[in-house]
Amino acid sequence: MSLLESRMTLRNLRLIVVIAREGNLVRAAQAMNMTQSAVTKALQEAEATIGAPLFDRTNRGVLPTAMGEALIAHAQVILAQIRHAEQELADLRDGSSGTVVVGTLLAASALLLPRAIARVKAARPNLIVRIVEGTNDTLMPQLRNGTIDLVVGRLPVFRERDGIEQEELLDDHAAVVARAGHPLGGRASLTLGDMAGQRWILPRPETTLRRQVDEAFRAAGLRAPQGDVESMSVLANREILLRTDYLTVWPLELARIEARTGAFTILPVDLSQTRRPVGISTRANGRLTPAAEVFIRALRETAARDLSADT
């Protein structure tokens, strides 16, 4: 047994993760319900075990060293696996409960995810579903370290697939959306050139959808629009659209839902370049809890039975 294995406890690992999260020993002590001196002593013991500093002390708090960052990454995975083991044992005890943490991207939030939740709750009413909204650049790190069980939405491009397994469920593409009564809304057909001079609400530049929109304009020989507003908030974007002549791009199913309210219109322009599979991302070689496996089955059934006829 190695020195690290014999002397580093789960409490040590939890403390190191909390210190990194809080960036301050005082706040870490409060979060751990410990005194600051006890936190300092425990950190010194962990550093003695490692044989190197784990954090640099600064006037503004503490920052992980290279050794600290490496240990924190492993500690997050270990603690997540402990939580999963606890959840799996609870699932096995009662056979009907459990918790699944689902990261969701915009493409899944309109229909696939809500219908899957309704399906799984009908069969397992005691199962708890926790939803974490975000983009691939924020959700995939949480998936890798075990904070999230799975991510549902547009599957990430190759540069974000490291350590991730993917399962395709549906195809999706984006639609250009405006308020009802927008000056472009009465046209029978439109080109990207007709929209080049419009004002836009766009996803953030690091998102796949934004890159695809930019590429579609460039492929048409046009300069990609500069978003006056960069946002993934459906509620905020919706309100801006209602009050202005801005345009935005939404996943097709979300656009259809909003268009059925009569407040918005889908503009007749081809954005086939934004086509991308929607599916499930899980951690490669990671063990799924029974609750996560049940939820994934519900996602598959929802995509196959409920949404295949809609798309």
C-alpha positions in Angstrom: 0.0 0.0 0.0 1.4 3.4 -1.0 1.9 6.2 1.4 -0.8 8.3 -0.3 -3.2 5.3 -0.1 -2.5 4.6 3.6 -2.5 8.2 4.9 -4.8 10.3 2.6 -8.4 10.0 4.0 -11.7 10.9 2.3 -11.9 13.8 4.7 -8.5 15.1 3.5 -9.7 14.8 -0.1 -13.0 16.6 0.6 -11.2 19.4 2.4 -8.8 19.9 -0.5 -11.8 20.1 -2.9 -13.6 22.6 -0.7 -10.5 24.8 -0.3 -10.1 24.9 -4.0 -13.8 25.7 -4.5 -13.8 28.5 -1.9 -10.4 29.9 -2.6 -10.1 30.9 1.1 -9.3 29.0 4.2 -11.8 30.9 6.3 -14.7 30.1 4.0 -13.5 26.5 3.6 -13.6 26.2 7.4 -17.1 27.5 7.5 -18.2 25.1 4.7 -16.6 22.1 6.5 -17.9 23.3 10.0 -14.4 23.4 11.3 -12.2 26.0 12.8 -9.7 27.8 10.6 -6.8 26.3 12.7 -8.1 22.8 12.1 -8.4 23.4 8.4 -4.8 24.8 8.3 -3.5 21.8 10.3 -5.3 19.3 8.1 -4.0 21.0 4.9 -0.5 20.9 6.3 -0.8 17.2 7.0 -2.0 16.5 3.5 0.8 18.5 2.0 3.3 16.6 4.2 1.8 13.3 2.9 2.2 14.6 -0.7 5.6 16.1 0.0 4.8 19.3 -1.8 2.6 22.4 -1.4 -0.9 22.0 -2.7 -1.9 25.7 -2.6 0.0 28.9 -2.9 -1.0 31.4 -0.2 -1.7 34.9 -1.4 -3.2 38.1 0.1 -6.5 37.3 -1.6 -6.7 33.7 -0.6 -5.2 30.4 -1.9 -4.6 29.1 -5.4 -3.9 25.4 -6.3 -0.3 24.6 -7.3 0.3 22.1 -10.2 0.4 19.3 -7.7 -2.7 20.6 -6.1 -4.6 20.8 -9.4 -3.7 17.2 -10.1 -4.8 15.9 -6.7 -8.1 18.0 -6.8 -9.0 16.5 -10.2 -8.6 12.9 -8.8 -10.3 13.9 -5.5 -13.4 15.1 -7.4 -13.7 11.8 -9.2 -13.2 9.7 -6.1 -15.8 11.7 -4.1 -18.2 11.5 -7.0 -17.8 7.7 -7.1 -18.4 7.5 -3.4 -21.7 9.5 -3.8 -22.6 7.2 -6.7 -21.9 4.1 -4.6 -24.1 5.5 -1.8 -26.9 6.3 -4.3 -26.7 2.8 -5.8 -26.9 1.2 -2.4 -29.9 3.3 -1.6 -31.5 2.3 -5.0 -30.9 -1.3 -4.3 -32.4 -1.0 -0.8 -35.8 0.4 -2.0 -35.7 -0.3 -5.7 -37.7 2.8 -6.7 -35.9 5.9 -5.6 -32.5 7.5 -6.4 -31.1 10.8 -7.8 -29.9 11.5 -11.3 -28.1 14.8 -12.2 -28.7 15.7 -15.8 -26.8 18.4 -17.7 -29.0 19.9 -20.4 -28.3 21.9 -23.5 -30.8 24.1 -25.3 -31.7 21.6 -28.0 -32.9 19.1 -25.4 -34.7 21.4 -23.0 -37.8 22.1 -25.1 -39.2 18.6 -25.6 -36.9 15.7 -25.2 -35.9 16.3 -21.6 -39.3 17.4 -20.2 -41.1 14.4 -21.8 -38.4 12.0 -20.6 -38.8 13.3 -17.1 -42.6 12.9 -17.3 -42.1 9.3 -18.5 -39.6 8.3 -15.8 -41.6 10.0 -13.0 -44.7 8.1 -14.0 -42.8 4.8 -13.5 -40.6 5.9 -10.6 -42.3 8.8 -8.7 -39.7 8.9 -6.0 -36.8 9.4 -8.3 -35.2 12.8 -8.1 -34.1 14.5 -11.2 -31.6 17.4 -10.8 -31.1 19.6 -13.9 -28.0 21.6 -14.6 -28.3 24.0 -17.6 -25.2 25.1 -19.5 -23.1 24.8 -22.6 -20.7 22.0 -23.6 -17.7 24.0 -22.3 -19.2 24.1 -18.8 -21.1 20.8 -18.7 -18.4 18.4 -20.0 -15.9 19.1 -17.3 -18.6 18.4 -14.7 -19.5 15.2 -16.5 -15.8 14.1 -16.6 -15.3 14.7 -12.8 -18.6 12.9 -12.0 -20.6 15.9 -10.7 -23.1 15.3 -13.5 -24.3 11.8 -14.5 -25.1 12.6 -18.1 -25.6 15.5 -20.5 -28.5 15.7 -23.0 -28.4 17.9 -26.0 -26.4 18.6 -29.2 -23.4 16.2 -29.1 -20.1 17.9 -28.7 -17.6 18.2 -31.6 -14.5 16.1 -31.6 -12.4 18.5 -29.5 -14.8 18.2 -26.6 -15.2 14.4 -26.8 -12.1 13.3 -24.8 -13.2 10.9 -22.1 -16.8 11.0 -23.3 -19.1 8.4 -24.8 -21.9 9.5 -27.1 -25.3 8.1 -28.1 -27.2 9.7 -30.9 -31.0 10.0 -30.5 -32.3 12.6 -32.9 -31.2 15.1 -35.5 -31.7 18.8 -34.9 -31.0 22.0 -36.8 -31.5 25.6 -36.0 -34.2 28.0 -37.2 -34.1 31.8 -37.4 -36.8 33.3 -35.2 -38.3 36.8 -35.0 -41.3 38.3 -33.3 -44.7 38.1 -35.1 -45.0 41.2 -37.3 -41.3 41.5 -37.9 -40.6 43.3 -41.3 -39.1 40.0 -42.7 -42.0 37.9 -41.5 -44.2 38.2 -44.5 -41.7 37.1 -47.0 -42.3 33.7 -48.7 -38.6 32.9 -48.8 -35.4 34.5 -47.5 -31.7 34.1 -47.9 -28.9 34.8 -45.4 -28.1 37.8 -47.5 -31.5 39.3 -46.6 -30.5 39.0 -42.9 -26.9 40.2 -43.1 -27.8 43.7 -42.0 -30.2 42.7 -39.2 -29.5 42.9 -35.4 -29.0 39.6 -33.8 -29.2 37.8 -30.4 -26.6 34.9 -30.8 -25.2 32.1 -28.7 -21.8 32.7 -27.2 -18.8 32.3 -29.6 -17.5 29.1 -27.9 -20.8 27.2 -28.6 -21.1 24.8 -31.5 -24.3 26.5 -32.7 -22.6 29.9 -32.9 -19.7 28.5 -34.9 -22.2 26.8 -37.3 -24.1 30.0 -37.8 -20.9 31.9 -38.6 -19.8 29.2 -41.0 -23.2 29.3 -42.8 -22.8 33.0 -43.5 -19.2 32.6 -44.6 -20.2 29.8 -46.9 -22.7 32.2 -48.5 -19.9 34.7 -49.1 -21.2 36.9 -46.3 -19.7 38.3 -43.1 -20.9 36.5 -40.0 -23.3 38.7 -38.0 -22.0 40.3 -34.8 -24.4 39.6 -32.0 -25.4 42.8 -30.2 -26.5 40.4 -27.5 -24.8 37.1 -26.7 -27.0 34.9 -24.6 -28.2 31.3 -24.1 -31.1 32.4 -21.8 -34.4 31.5 -23.5 -36.4 33.7 -21.1 -34.2 36.8 -21.6 -34.0 36.3 -25.4 -37.7 35.7 -25.7 -38.5 39.1 -24.0 -35.9 40.9 -26.2 -37.4 39.5 -29.3 -41.0 40.5 -28.3 -39.9 44.1 -27.8 -37.5 44.6 -30.7 -36.8 43.6 -34.3 -33.9 41.4 -33.3 -33.4 38.0 -34.8 -32.1 34.9 -33.0 -31.4 31.2 -33.7 -33.2 28.5 -31.7 -33.2 24.7 -32.0 -36.1 23.7 -34.3 -38.3 22.2 -31.7 -38.0 25.2 -29.4 -38.8 27.5 -32.4 -41.9 25.4 -33.2 -43.2 25.6 -29.7 -42.8 29.4 -29.6 -44.3 29.8 -33.0 -47.4 28.0 -32.0 -48.0 30.7 -29.3 -48.5 33.2 -32.2 -46.0 35.6 -30.7 -43.1 34.5 -32.9 -42.5 33.4 -36.4 -39.9 31.1 -38.0 -38.3 32.9 -40.9 -38.1 30.8 -44.2 -34.4 30.6 -44.6 -32.2 27.5 -45.0 -29.9 26.8 -42.1 -29.1 23.2 -42.9 -25.5 23.8 -42.1 -26.5 23.8 -38.4 -27.7 20.2 -38.5 -26.3 18.2 -35.7 -27.3 15.0 -33.7 -28.9 15.4 -30.3 -28.1 12.7 -27.9 -26.7 11.5 -24.6 -23.1 12.1 -23.4 -21.7 10.0 -20.5 -18.3 9.5 -19.0 -16.2 6.9 -20.7 -15.6 3.9 -18.5 -17.7 5.4 -15.8 -20.3 3.3 -13.9 -23.8 4.7 -14.1 -26.1 4.5 -11.1 -29.4 2.6 -11.5 -31.2 5.9 -11.5 -29.1 7.2 -14.4 -29.6 4.0 -16.3 -33.4 4.3 -15.8 -33.4 7.9 -17.0 -31.3 7.0 -20.1 -33.9 4.4 -21.0 -36.6 7.0 -20.7 -34.7 9.3 -23.0 -34.3 6.6 -25.6 -38.0 5.7 -25.4 -39.0 9.4 -25.6 -36.9 10.0 -28.7 -38.1 6.8 -30.4 -41.8 6.9 -29.6 -42.7 10.6 -29.0 -40.4 12.7 -31.1 -39.5 10.7 -34.2 -42.9 11.6 -35.7 -42.5 15.3 -34.7 -39.1 15.8 -36.5 
